[in-house]
Amino acid sequence: MKIQSIIIGMALFGGLTSLGYAQTTTKPAEKKYQARAPKTRPFGAEAFGPSEQTTIRWLGFAGFFVNSRGTTFMVDPVLEGFDMPVLIDFPIAPKAVPRLDAVLVTHADNDHFSVPTNEDLKRVTKAYHSTIYVDSLMQNLGLPAFGHNIGEGFTVGPVKVTLTPADHAYQNAYPGMSKRRFKNEDACGFWIQTADGTIWAPGDSRLTPGHLTMPTPDAIFFDFSDSEWHFTFEGAVKVANAYPNTPLLLCHWGSVDAPEFSPFNGDPARLAKAIVNPERIRVLAPGEPFRLNPLRKSK
């Protein structure tokens, strides 16, 4: 489902004013403030080489690139062809990617499952992994894809990955948006275990009790947008405070020029005022490296 269609559907069923658009005024509305990501730090083939550590790079949107001691994979990469104006320069073009052991996709929305990006990555990607539903879409594109149930695991070289639950079947709340009845298991998160620590990519989801009772991860790909079909801002604060020492690698913010659309509009400054240990927030520029290290956990 394309994001523009989501916005239109929300407007039709929720009223245009819910998206901040004036219905009767003749004066153009002043553009709402939108936090923006730092200036992109491009990277190239050197980032895909052998390594003695695990390095994470935010790609913009909800996407990340991970090189874990030479095993390379991307999560939800969007590197071209998005259907709305963007605020960032992408840190690498798909055709400049030399190799990937895998691409992991949390769900079918095009700000996570970018068809243009993944088609251009196909030539260098060994495997694609997602839910059973998204796997069916990948198979239709001729991608070397594998579908998994929630709770199932797979490996990418020495990296172990397990699908975690998500609650993101928003399509069912808007009659006419889709002919298909969506299920929660159509979307997922990923629990990623590397030699240097554990990464949790929750994906897009409403807050569930399970999100607050995970083992402590060493980094979270952290969506803090104030959207009812995501954690909400208050829910994101609860998640952050449930793991009070875990670095929060911010995502799903500062990338899309849509100041009235809440899923794209987290503000790191607001988050810093609301959570414990705000110094662990990582406001990465697209392409900026972050080294993963294991936390010291109490026994």
Buried (B, 14 or more C-beta within 10 A) or exposed (E): BEBBBBBBBBBEEEEEEEBEEEEEEEEEEEEEEBBEBBEBBEBEEEBBEEBEBBBBBBBBBBBBBBBBBEBBBBBBBBBBEBEBEBBBEBBBEBEBBEEBBBBBBBBBBBBBBBEBBBBBBBEBBBBBBBBBBBBBBBBEEEBEBBBBEBEEEBEBBEBBBBBBBBBBBBBEBBEEBBEEEBEBBBBBBBBBBBBBBBBBBBBBBBBBEBBEEBEBBBBBBBBBBBBEBBBBBEBBBBBBEEBEEBBBBBBBBBBBBBBBBBBBBBBBEEBEEBBEBBEBBBBBBBBBBBEBEEBEEEE
